Protein backbone atom coordinates (compact mmCIF):
# COMPACT_ATOMS: atom_id res chain seq x y z
CA UNK A 1 0.00 0.00 0.00
CA UNK A 2 1.29 3.40 -0.94
CA UNK A 3 0.26 6.90 0.04
CA UNK A 4 0.97 8.35 -3.40
CA UNK A 5 -2.06 8.86 -5.64
CA UNK A 6 -2.18 7.05 -8.96
CA UNK A 7 -1.97 9.49 -11.84
CA UNK A 8 -3.33 8.64 -15.23
CA UNK A 9 -1.47 9.56 -18.39
CA UNK A 10 -4.35 11.83 -19.37
CA UNK A 11 -4.14 13.82 -16.16
CA UNK A 12 -0.39 14.24 -16.60
CA UNK A 13 -0.81 15.35 -20.24
CA UNK A 14 -3.51 17.88 -19.40
CA UNK A 15 -1.44 19.18 -16.51
CA UNK A 16 1.57 19.61 -18.78
CA UNK A 17 -0.54 21.49 -21.32
CA UNK A 18 -1.83 23.88 -18.65
CA UNK A 19 1.64 24.41 -17.17
CA UNK A 20 3.20 24.98 -20.61
CA UNK A 21 0.52 27.50 -21.64
CA UNK A 22 0.84 29.35 -18.33
CA UNK A 23 4.63 29.42 -18.56
CA UNK A 24 4.48 30.68 -22.16
CA UNK A 25 2.09 33.52 -21.29
CA UNK A 26 4.16 34.48 -18.22
CA UNK A 27 7.39 34.55 -20.26
CA UNK A 28 5.73 36.85 -22.82
CA UNK A 29 4.57 39.14 -20.02
CA UNK A 30 8.06 39.26 -18.46
CA UNK A 31 9.65 40.18 -21.80
CA UNK A 32 7.26 43.09 -22.18
CA UNK A 33 5.39 41.75 -25.19
CA UNK A 34 2.32 43.82 -25.95
CA UNK A 35 -0.75 41.53 -26.00
CA UNK A 36 -1.98 43.26 -29.15
CA UNK A 37 1.06 41.77 -30.94
CA UNK A 38 -0.70 38.42 -30.69
CA UNK A 39 -3.45 39.59 -33.06
CA UNK A 40 -1.92 42.48 -35.06
CA UNK A 41 -0.02 41.75 -38.26
CA UNK A 42 3.04 43.47 -39.70
CA UNK A 43 0.84 46.05 -41.43
CA UNK A 44 -0.62 47.26 -38.10
CA UNK A 45 -4.07 45.81 -38.79
CA UNK A 46 -5.81 42.91 -37.09
CA UNK A 47 -4.59 39.66 -38.62
CA UNK A 48 -7.37 37.24 -39.53
CA UNK A 49 -5.01 34.26 -39.41
CA UNK A 50 -3.73 35.15 -35.93
CA UNK A 51 -7.24 35.67 -34.56
CA UNK A 52 -8.41 32.41 -36.13
CA UNK A 53 -5.45 30.50 -34.70
CA UNK A 54 -6.06 31.82 -31.18
CA UNK A 55 -9.80 31.13 -31.44
CA UNK A 56 -9.20 27.60 -32.70
CA UNK A 57 -6.73 26.99 -29.88
CA UNK A 58 -9.26 28.12 -27.28
CA UNK A 59 -12.13 26.09 -28.75
CA UNK A 60 -10.07 22.91 -29.15
CA UNK A 61 -8.59 23.32 -25.67
CA UNK A 62 -12.07 23.70 -24.22
CA UNK A 63 -13.24 20.57 -26.03
CA UNK A 64 -10.29 18.57 -24.70
CA UNK A 65 -10.88 19.80 -21.14
CA UNK A 66 -14.60 18.98 -21.30
CA UNK A 67 -13.86 15.52 -22.73
CA UNK A 68 -11.28 14.91 -19.99
CA UNK A 69 -13.59 16.00 -17.18
CA UNK A 70 -16.46 13.89 -18.50
CA UNK A 71 -14.16 10.87 -18.90
CA UNK A 72 -14.54 10.65 -22.68
CA UNK A 73 -11.06 11.80 -23.66
CA UNK A 74 -9.72 9.22 -26.08
CA UNK A 75 -6.05 8.77 -26.79
CA UNK A 76 -6.67 9.72 -30.41
CA UNK A 77 -8.24 13.05 -29.43
CA UNK A 78 -5.39 13.83 -27.06
CA UNK A 79 -2.75 12.91 -29.64
CA UNK A 80 -4.57 14.93 -32.32
CA UNK A 81 -4.70 17.93 -29.99
CA UNK A 82 -1.00 17.59 -29.23
CA UNK A 83 -0.19 17.33 -32.95
CA UNK A 84 -2.20 20.46 -33.79
CA UNK A 85 -0.81 22.35 -30.79
CA UNK A 86 2.81 21.54 -31.59
CA UNK A 87 2.47 21.44 -35.37
CA UNK A 88 0.86 24.84 -35.91
CA UNK A 89 3.98 26.94 -35.23
CA UNK A 90 6.03 24.63 -37.44
CA UNK A 91 3.45 24.89 -40.22
CA UNK A 92 3.48 28.71 -40.03
CA UNK A 93 7.29 28.74 -40.30
CA UNK A 94 7.24 26.35 -43.27
CA UNK A 95 4.59 28.42 -45.09
CA UNK A 96 6.46 31.67 -44.39
CA UNK A 97 9.75 30.20 -45.61
CA UNK A 98 8.11 28.81 -48.74
CA UNK A 99 6.36 32.13 -49.40
CA UNK A 100 9.59 34.10 -48.93
CA UNK A 101 11.47 31.77 -51.26
CA UNK A 102 8.81 32.02 -53.96
CA UNK A 103 8.77 35.84 -53.65
CA UNK A 104 12.57 35.95 -54.08
CA UNK A 105 12.37 33.67 -57.13
CA UNK A 106 9.63 35.79 -58.71
CA UNK A 107 11.63 38.96 -58.05
CA UNK A 108 14.69 37.48 -59.79
CA UNK A 109 12.74 36.55 -62.93
CA UNK A 110 11.32 39.99 -63.62
Secondary structure, 3 states (H helix, E strand, C coil): CCCCCCCCHHHHHHHHHHHHHHHHHHHHHHCCCCHHHHCECCCCCECHHHHHHHHHHHHHHHHHHHHHHHCCCCHHHHHHHHHHHHHHHHHHHHHHHHHHHHHHHHHHHC
